[in-house]
Amino acid sequence: MTETLKIINAGLSFFLELAMLASLGYWGFYGDKSTLAKWSLGIGLPILAAIIWGLFLAPRAANRLGNISGNLLSLILFLLAATLLYYTQHTLLAIIFASIAVVNRVLILLWKQWE
């Protein structure tokens, strides 16, 4: 049973990463900004987050952070995405996203899923 929950948690982590990229892009295009700013932020923020993830958090990253620091950085990125969702008037979605991200990261620490 626990192994099944670990697999589900790992899959959830992947979907959180995708949701993070989507919310960063959504915030970039949202609001009263110039067209250039919208395109720069809407495309640039997800790319920047993906680069950070690829360099420091991906399972095969050459410079992968350790268990605590890696989970902390990923949680910061997830909570940044939740905060930006909040600023786009999606309060409930932001709260749900942040809650799921915190539970996911805690379970990754408890179950030692960071390899």
C-alpha positions in Angstrom: 0.0 0.0 0.0 2.8 2.4 0.9 4.6 1.8 -2.3 1.5 2.6 -4.3 1.1 5.9 -2.3 4.8 6.7 -3.0 4.2 6.2 -6.8 1.1 8.4 -6.6 3.1 11.1 -4.8 5.9 11.0 -7.3 3.4 11.4 -10.1 1.7 14.2 -8.2 5.1 15.9 -8.0 5.4 15.9 -11.8 1.9 17.4 -12.2 2.8 20.1 -9.6 5.8 21.0 -11.8 3.6 21.3 -14.9 1.0 23.4 -12.9 3.8 25.6 -11.6 5.0 26.3 -15.2 1.4 27.0 -16.3 0.7 29.4 -13.5 3.9 31.3 -14.0 3.1 31.7 -17.7 -0.5 32.6 -16.9 0.6 35.4 -14.5 3.0 36.7 -17.1 0.2 37.2 -19.6 -2.3 38.4 -17.0 -3.0 42.0 -16.1 -2.4 45.5 -17.3 1.1 45.3 -18.8 2.5 46.2 -22.1 2.4 43.6 -24.8 6.1 43.2 -24.7 6.1 42.7 -20.9 3.3 40.2 -21.2 5.1 38.1 -23.8 8.5 38.4 -22.0 7.1 37.4 -18.6 4.6 34.9 -20.0 7.3 33.0 -21.8 10.3 34.0 -19.8 9.2 33.0 -16.3 8.3 29.4 -17.2 11.6 29.1 -19.1 13.6 30.5 -16.1 11.8 28.1 -13.7 12.4 25.1 -16.1 16.1 26.0 -16.3 16.4 26.2 -12.5 14.6 22.9 -12.2 16.8 21.3 -14.8 20.0 22.5 -13.2 19.3 21.9 -9.6 16.2 19.8 -9.0 15.8 17.2 -11.9 16.7 13.6 -10.9 19.6 13.5 -13.4 20.8 17.1 -12.9 24.6 17.3 -12.7 24.3 19.9 -9.8 21.3 18.4 -8.1 20.7 19.8 -4.6 20.5 17.6 -1.6 17.4 16.4 0.1 16.6 19.4 2.3 17.8 22.2 0.0 16.3 20.6 -3.1 12.9 20.2 -1.4 13.1 23.7 0.0 13.9 25.2 -3.4 11.1 23.3 -5.1 8.6 24.3 -2.4 9.7 27.9 -2.9 9.0 27.7 -6.6 5.6 26.0 -6.0 4.6 28.6 -3.4 5.7 31.4 -5.8 3.4 29.9 -8.4 0.6 29.8 -5.9 1.2 33.4 -4.9 1.0 34.5 -8.5 -2.2 32.5 -8.9 -3.6 34.5 -5.9 -2.6 37.7 -7.6 -4.5 36.7 -10.7 -7.8 36.5 -8.6 -7.7 32.7 -8.4 -7.7 32.5 -4.6 -9.2 29.1 -4.1 -7.0 27.6 -6.8 -3.9 29.2 -5.2 -4.8 27.8 -1.8 -5.4 24.3 -3.2 -2.2 24.4 -5.2 -0.1 25.6 -2.2 -1.7 23.0 0.1 -1.0 20.1 -2.2 2.5 21.3 -2.8 3.3 21.4 0.9 1.8 18.0 1.5 3.7 16.6 -1.5 7.1 18.0 -0.3 6.5 16.8 3.3 5.7 13.3 2.0 8.8 13.3 -0.2 10.9 14.1 2.9 9.2 11.6 5.1 9.3 8.8 2.5 12.8 9.6 1.4 11.8 9.9 -2.2 14.5 12.4 -3.0 17.3 10.3 -4.6 
